[in-house]
């Protein structure tokens, strides 16, 4: 007998705390919507380190402040503002990147001018090696997984272009399809070509209009700007993270290690301080960019679809668990390679996932919203808490959908995604049990 069945047997349909009626569904947690009895029976979040804890507090503070500002101002569609803190962060980023260049120049000079000394060339080579590791790098396209270009999926790219026009930007050059319950945008190469990543674990559980809202949110990041996504800032953060890794001592207890730890203490402290300062200076702007991207989501897909999308994000953990169970079940039957073609477990995987999510009752969504509010749940520390995003996305609206996405159009896009869906379904069955 499952935990929900045990609870149902004990409390029946009444809350043991307040006596209110409690709906019972053996698939989900039994809880009371009146007094919040048993609303969050899960284990508490693990205690983070002091730096992570401070960052979490700061993120929550900024999220609440920005939510209050959004509600007071009725929402905003402009680009993220460049205040004094942002300008200071950009200045620090430029100096950090300039430091990498100076490190390389100094390394070359030591190699050339100190060639006869024996020691200086070795130091110069070390400096060049560090500069090479910390050099500015542009993202490369993934070598594995389906990549879709405009010629491969004209209907999908037409949809992306239409959504981009609504939110005030241009489309993308390539779409990456993966299995995760996620979506993102970035750039690659020296020409900063745009990439949209669509995770089928999220895309497949959304309604057509919610998919438009998802595209509106992701493309909204291009429209509104975000300092953290800029070239100088990302390169500076990567360089500082590399310095932190290099300067962090390895504790083996030896005399040499202790001496190195003493010598590295001040530089390491300075690097950690700069990382924390950049984080502090850019976190507020980054969260504001998320709120504005949510507004873009509502403008493109409708306020109703944008709110529903944020609710679906609360199920990302459940989606991952479902795909893992599918993989484990397939292996329990002897593995996909041993089954007849008609019984291949990857067949219909995404349809089964969508059916599973469609069956989640409103009572469970409400519980997850309350848990998110209690725990300050967000996608990560750069995102405002999900419950605040849900509240703020309704401020400027309600918006009707500016990009209608009917059944015929959705079917055309589904056909274009068909080969990627089949390939990634096989990947889920093969790899997700581990």
C-alpha positions in Angstrom: 0.0 0.0 0.0 1.4 3.4 -1.0 1.9 6.4 1.2 -1.1 8.2 -0.2 -3.3 5.2 0.5 -2.1 5.0 4.1 -2.9 8.7 4.6 -6.3 8.3 2.9 -7.1 5.3 5.1 -6.2 7.3 8.2 -7.8 10.7 7.5 -10.6 9.7 5.0 -11.7 12.9 3.3 -11.2 15.2 6.2 -8.1 17.1 7.3 -6.8 16.0 10.7 -5.8 19.5 11.5 -8.8 21.6 10.6 -11.5 19.1 9.5 -11.8 20.5 6.0 -12.5 18.2 3.1 -9.4 16.7 1.6 -9.4 15.2 -2.0 -7.6 11.9 -2.2 -5.7 10.7 -5.2 -3.4 7.8 -4.6 -1.0 9.1 -7.3 -0.3 12.4 -5.4 0.4 13.8 -2.0 -2.7 14.1 0.2 -2.9 17.6 1.7 -5.2 20.3 2.9 -5.8 23.4 0.9 -7.3 25.2 3.8 -4.6 24.9 6.5 -1.7 23.5 4.4 -1.5 20.3 6.3 1.0 18.0 4.6 1.5 20.4 1.8 5.3 19.9 1.7 6.2 16.5 3.1 9.4 16.2 1.2 12.9 16.4 2.7 14.2 20.0 3.3 16.6 21.4 0.7 20.2 20.6 1.6 22.0 23.3 3.5 24.2 25.3 1.0 27.6 26.7 1.8 27.7 30.3 3.1 28.4 31.8 -0.3 25.6 29.9 -1.9 23.3 30.7 1.0 24.1 34.4 0.7 23.5 34.3 -3.0 20.2 32.6 -2.5 19.1 35.3 0.0 20.2 38.0 -2.4 18.4 36.5 -5.3 15.2 36.2 -3.3 15.5 39.8 -2.1 16.0 41.1 -5.6 13.1 38.9 -6.9 10.7 40.3 -4.4 11.9 43.9 -5.0 11.5 43.6 -8.7 8.1 42.0 -8.4 6.9 44.9 -6.4 8.3 47.3 -9.0 6.7 45.4 -11.8 3.3 45.5 -10.1 3.7 49.2 -9.2 4.7 50.2 -12.7 2.3 47.9 -14.5 5.0 46.0 -16.3 7.6 47.2 -18.8 8.6 46.2 -22.3 11.9 48.1 -22.7 15.3 46.7 -22.6 17.0 46.0 -19.3 18.2 49.4 -17.9 22.0 50.1 -17.6 22.4 51.6 -14.2 25.6 52.5 -12.3 26.0 49.0 -11.0 25.7 47.5 -14.4 28.3 49.9 -15.8 30.6 49.1 -13.0 30.2 45.4 -13.7 31.0 45.9 -17.4 34.0 47.9 -16.4 35.3 45.1 -14.2 34.6 42.6 -16.9 36.7 44.6 -19.4 39.6 44.9 -16.9 39.5 41.1 -16.2 39.6 40.3 -19.9 42.4 42.9 -20.4 44.3 41.1 -17.6 44.1 37.9 -19.7 45.6 39.8 -22.7 48.3 41.3 -20.5 49.1 37.9 -19.1 49.7 36.6 -22.6 51.8 39.6 -23.6 53.9 39.2 -20.5 54.4 35.5 -21.2 55.6 36.2 -24.7 58.0 38.9 -23.5 59.5 36.5 -20.9 59.9 33.9 -23.5 61.7 36.2 -26.0 63.7 38.5 -23.7 64.6 36.0 -21.1 65.5 33.1 -23.3 69.1 33.0 -22.0 68.1 32.9 -18.4 66.5 29.5 -18.3 64.0 30.4 -15.6 62.1 33.2 -17.2 61.0 31.2 -20.3 59.5 28.6 -18.1 57.5 31.3 -16.2 56.5 32.8 -19.6 55.3 29.4 -20.9 53.3 29.0 -17.7 51.7 32.4 -18.1 50.9 31.7 -21.8 49.3 28.4 -20.7 47.1 30.2 -18.2 46.2 32.9 -20.8 45.3 30.2 -23.2 43.0 28.5 -20.7 41.3 31.8 -19.9 41.1 33.1 -23.4 37.7 34.3 -24.7 35.9 31.5 -26.3 32.7 31.3 -28.3 30.3 28.5 -27.9 30.4 25.7 -30.5 27.4 23.9 -31.8 27.0 20.5 -30.1 28.4 17.6 -32.0 25.8 15.2 -30.9 22.0 15.4 -31.0 19.7 16.7 -33.7 20.3 20.1 -35.3 17.6 21.7 -37.3 18.3 24.5 -39.9 15.8 26.5 -41.8 15.7 24.1 -44.7 15.1 21.2 -42.4 12.1 22.7 -40.6 10.6 25.6 -42.5 7.3 25.6 -40.5 9.1 25.6 -37.1 11.4 28.5 -38.2 8.4 30.4 -39.6 6.8 30.1 -36.2 10.0 31.3 -34.5 10.3 34.2 -36.8 6.7 35.3 -36.2 7.2 35.1 -32.4 10.5 37.0 -32.7 8.7 39.8 -34.6 6.1 40.1 -31.8 8.7 40.4 -29.0 10.9 42.8 -30.9 13.9 40.8 -32.2 14.9 38.4 -35.0 14.9 34.7 -35.3 17.6 32.1 -34.8 20.0 30.3 -37.1 19.7 26.8 -35.7 17.5 24.8 -33.4 19.0 22.2 -31.1 16.7 19.4 -29.9 17.4 17.5 -26.7 15.6 15.3 -24.2 15.6 17.6 -21.1 12.6 19.4 -19.7 14.1 22.8 -20.6 14.6 25.4 -23.3 17.3 28.1 -23.7 18.9 30.5 -26.2 22.5 31.4 -26.7 24.9 32.3 -29.5 27.8 30.4 -31.1 30.8 31.3 -33.2 32.6 34.5 -33.9 29.6 35.9 -35.7 27.4 35.2 -32.7 24.8 33.2 -34.6 21.7 32.5 -32.5 20.8 29.1 -31.2 17.5 28.0 -29.7 17.5 24.7 -27.7 14.2 22.9 -27.3 14.0 20.2 -24.7 11.3 17.7 -25.7 10.7 16.9 -22.1 9.1 20.3 -21.9 8.0 21.0 -25.4 5.9 17.8 -25.7 3.9 18.4 -22.5 2.8 21.9 -23.6 -0.3 22.9 -25.5 0.3 24.6 -28.9 -0.3 28.0 -27.4 2.0 27.3 -24.4 4.7 26.4 -26.9 4.3 29.9 -28.4 4.7 31.3 -24.9 7.8 29.3 -24.4 9.3 30.7 -27.6 8.3 34.2 -26.6 10.1 33.8 -23.3 13.3 32.5 -24.8 13.4 35.0 -27.7 12.5 37.7 -25.2 16.0 37.3 -23.8 17.4 38.6 -27.1 14.9 41.4 -27.2 15.4 42.7 -23.7 19.1 42.1 -23.2 20.9 40.6 -20.2 24.4 41.6 -19.1 25.2 38.1 -18.0 24.7 36.8 -21.5 27.0 39.4 -23.0 30.4 38.4 -24.5 32.6 40.5 -22.1 30.7 39.4 -19.0 30.6 35.7 -19.7 34.3 35.7 -20.7 35.2 37.6 -17.5 33.2 35.2 -15.3 34.9 32.2 -17.0 38.4 33.7 -16.5 37.7 34.4 -12.8 36.4 30.9 -12.3 39.5 29.5 -13.9 41.7 31.6 -11.6 39.7 30.4 -8.6 40.3 26.8 -9.7 44.0 27.4 -10.2 44.6 29.2 -6.9 42.5 26.9 -4.7 45.1 24.8 -2.8 45.1 21.1 -2.6 45.2 20.1 1.0 47.7 17.2 1.5 49.2 18.4 4.7 52.7 18.8 3.3 55.0 21.8 4.0 55.1 22.8 0.3 51.3 22.7 0.1 51.0 24.9 3.2 53.4 27.4 1.8 51.5 27.5 -1.5 48.2 28.0 0.4 49.7 30.9 2.3 51.0 32.5 -0.9 47.7 31.9 -2.8 45.5 33.2 0.0 45.4 36.9 -0.9 45.1 36.3 -4.7 42.4 33.7 -4.1 40.5 36.0 -1.8 40.6 38.8 -4.4 39.3 36.5 -7.1 36.4 35.3 -5.0 35.7 38.9 -4.1 35.5 39.9 -7.7 33.3 36.9 -8.6 30.9 37.8 -5.7 31.0 41.5 -6.7 30.1 40.7 -10.3 27.4 38.4 -9.2 26.0 41.1 -6.9 26.1 43.8 -9.6 24.5 41.7 -12.3 22.0 39.5 -10.5 19.3 42.1 -10.1 19.4 43.0 -13.8 19.4 39.3 -14.8 16.3 38.7 -12.8 14.6 41.7 -14.3 15.4 40.3 -17.7 13.6 37.1 -16.7 10.5 39.1 -15.7 10.5 40.9 -19.0 11.0 37.7 -20.9 7.9 36.4 -19.1 6.0 39.4 -20.3 7.2 38.7 -23.9 5.9 35.2 -23.3 2.4 36.5 -22.5 2.4 38.9 -25.4 3.2 36.2 -27.9 1.2 33.3 -26.6 -1.3 35.0 -24.3 -1.4 35.6 -20.6 -3.2 32.3 -20.0 -0.6 30.3 -21.9 2.3 32.1 -20.1 0.8 31.3 -16.7 0.2 27.7 -17.7 3.8 27.5 -18.9 5.1 28.5 -15.5 2.9 25.9 -13.9 4.4 23.3 -16.2 7.9 24.3 -15.1 6.9 23.1 -11.6 6.7 19.5 -13.1 10.2 19.4 -14.6 11.3 17.1 -11.8 8.3 14.8 -12.3 9.0 14.7 -16.1 12.6 13.6 -15.5 11.4 10.9 -13.1 8.8 9.7 -15.6 11.4 9.3 -18.4 13.7 7.5 -16.0 10.9 5.1 -15.1 10.2 4.4 -18.7 13.9 3.6 -19.3 14.0 1.3 -16.2 10.8 -0.4 -17.2 12.2 -1.1 -20.7 15.3 -2.6 -19.3 13.2 -4.8 -17.0 11.6 -6.2 -20.1 14.9 -7.2 -21.6 15.9 -3.9 -23.1 14.7 -2.2 -26.3 17.1 -4.2 -28.5 15.4 -7.5 -27.5 11.8 -6.5 -28.0 9.9 -7.0 -31.2 9.5 -3.9 -33.4 5.8 -3.5 -32.5 6.7 -3.4 -28.8 9.6 -1.1 -28.9 9.4 1.0 -25.7 10.5 4.2 -27.5 7.4 4.1 -29.7 4.8 6.6 -28.4 7.1 7.7 -25.5 6.4 11.4 -26.0 2.7 10.8 -26.3 2.7 8.8 -23.0 4.6 11.6 -21.3 2.1 14.2 -22.5 -0.8 12.1 -21.3 0.9 11.7 -17.9 1.3 15.5 -17.5 -2.2 16.1 -18.8 -3.5 13.9 -16.0 -2.0 16.0 -13.2 -5.0 17.5 -11.3 -5.3 21.2 -10.4 -5.1 20.2 -6.8 -1.5 19.0 -7.3 -0.5 22.1 -9.3 -1.8 24.3 -6.4 0.2 22.2 -3.9 3.4 22.7 -6.0 2.8 26.4 -6.2 2.6 26.6 -2.5 5.7 24.5 -2.0 7.5 26.8 -4.5 6.5 29.8 -2.6 7.6 28.3 0.7 11.0 27.2 -0.6 11.6 30.1 -2.9 11.8 27.7 -5.8 13.3 29.0 -9.0 14.9 27.4 -12.1 18.2 28.6 -10.7 19.6 31.5 -8.7 19.6 33.8 -11.7 15.8 33.3 -12.1 13.3 35.0 -9.7 11.2 32.6 -7.6 8.6 30.9 -9.9 5.6 32.0 -7.8 6.7 35.7 -8.2 7.1 35.2 -12.0 3.6 33.7 -12.2 2.2 36.7 -10.3 4.1 39.3 -12.4 3.3 37.9 -15.8 -0.4 38.8 -15.2 0.4 42.5 -14.4 0.5 44.1 -17.8 -2.3 42.0 -19.4 -4.4 40.1 -19.9 -3.0 39.6 -23.4 -4.7 37.7 -26.2 -2.4 35.5 -28.3 -0.6 37.6 -31.0 0.7 34.4 -32.6 -2.1 31.9 -33.1 -0.9 28.3 -33.3 -3.7 26.0 -34.5 -3.8 22.3 -34.8 -2.9 22.2 -38.5 0.2 24.3 -37.9 1.2 22.3 -34.8 0.9 19.1 -36.8 3.2 20.5 -39.5 5.8 21.4 -36.9 5.4 18.0 -35.3 6.2 16.3 -38.6 9.4 18.3 -38.9 10.4 17.3 -35.4 9.5 13.7 -36.1 13.0 12.3 -36.8 14.4 14.1 -33.8 11.6 12.9 -31.6 12.2 9.3 -32.7 16.0 9.5 -32.2 15.7 11.1 -28.7 13.1 8.7 -27.6 15.6 5.9 -28.3 18.2 7.8 -26.4 15.9 8.2 -23.4 15.2 4.5 -23.2 18.8 3.7 -23.6 20.4 6.2 -21.2 18.0 7.5 -18.6 17.9 4.4 -16.3 21.4 5.1 -15.1 
